[in-house]
């Protein structure tokens, strides 16, 4: 019996025929002398959960506010569903926003907050009631409907803000640091709740965040931004495993970066990083490299095996001294200084009890990793 | 904790209160004096209150004052709120600094100058002095106070609330009416009350801008004082003091109850 073919993964960005919901075309935004967003091109597809990730001041919030209509681009065009939205004021856009501060109306009850947009749209009483109740159920707020915003907890407020912004059934929902005000545990639960609600409603979500974990968890694609530019736009997995620059590699997760030079180039490349040391052998992953080019070799700590002797199956092995150990219970991070001077971080899972006491400070250890473990970056 | 106050604290408190309220207390006591002579006590009587109610001039003046105060404080509240709005919201526009300076200048301007300049203006444009001119004059100087009160509230107002209203389909005007105004309402109301009391007890500006047909109560009291202190004035002042005292106590009780209600609501909200 043949098993059913697995449903195609959701990846409209790989489909040349797919119509984007939003298209940024050469968008630049300046505030006086300061360029917040610079010549940006980006497509976001329907039903995507798209994350804009970057440090504060990188232009991600400006990008979102241009989508909401609170800022207009200095140059370039933003297309929403084939329409240039520059002349459309915020109250006429099929876009709703969930504000970082939630911006709940303090003088209105939870119920009236959610009904606010529906009433402005001139919906009749019965429609408003039905829709508000649907939203209350969706966000599990039924028993708080009559409360005022100051009478509910932070997590509940966050859900009211979400319900209010979803009530009008927007084509696009913008979320500005939606979970920033919640504590860590609640934030994690809410991330899954958000994904669940996004799936149920089929709305396109664009989320702005500076928390890389959050972006990785919720998003179908992540755009890493820096100084008004997009550094990389890709799925969380690609962003993590094949960053296209040192900046992206460093911004997402932990990484050790070794500076070197392409010593030999074939199907695999050899990266010489120190006088007299064996070059690092690595797959190039299709990156355009030239012999002699100076490059950066980036490797994630969890890809490195720490042992008393070189790992027999791994092609790269170097010796070093443990400088620092971070014991986190489930894992331990080792900061190892190679004999050639570089600092490399390695992560080992503490699969057995007291596994962490294998090595201690100033121990000599071998670090081993495979040819697939790291990436070669030109910039 | 020691419940009883030290002798020193007790003395300061008594002296302080006496300093503030003894004159008024004296005035209130003498308003019940049976004698026409203000400084000689001749037994308890409420006759001056009766006289007051039969004194058409005082009643007319009171009625003028009330109308002026209500209309001018309402106008001042509308204008002052608009000015505050523009100053807080529009960070940059041509002449902003000048405008903001000019809004607050009347706060420190001597009243005599404000009154005199208004008088000259009214004469220049040929406006007969009467209730209308007093209303205009009071609106002019009270709107600065309203604008100060309202703008201090607007400064702390979360801008994203308005953006949220716009985002949910409000036009800028609707956003103001549905969201901003209800939230800043307490500041607007206290601005109105401030303008109302300022108008109620203004003597200087009113005496420049009033006409023969429109004497306000402060002018009336002041001018009858020149003919000597009459027990009727004492009675009138006592009534005014009582009205103000009742107003203050009611306002305090209302706000206290509101705070208490909010606190219980918050407690309930946490469970």
Interface residues (C-beta under 8 A of the other chain):
Chain A: X68 X69 X70 X89 X90 X91 X95 X96 X97 X99 X100 X101 X103 X105 X106 X107 X116 X117 X120 X121 X147 X148 X150 X151 X152 X153 X164 X165 X168
Chain B: X158 X160 X161 X163 X164 X165 X166 X167 X168 X169 X170 X171 X174 X178 X179 X182 X183 X262 X265 X266 X268 X269 X270
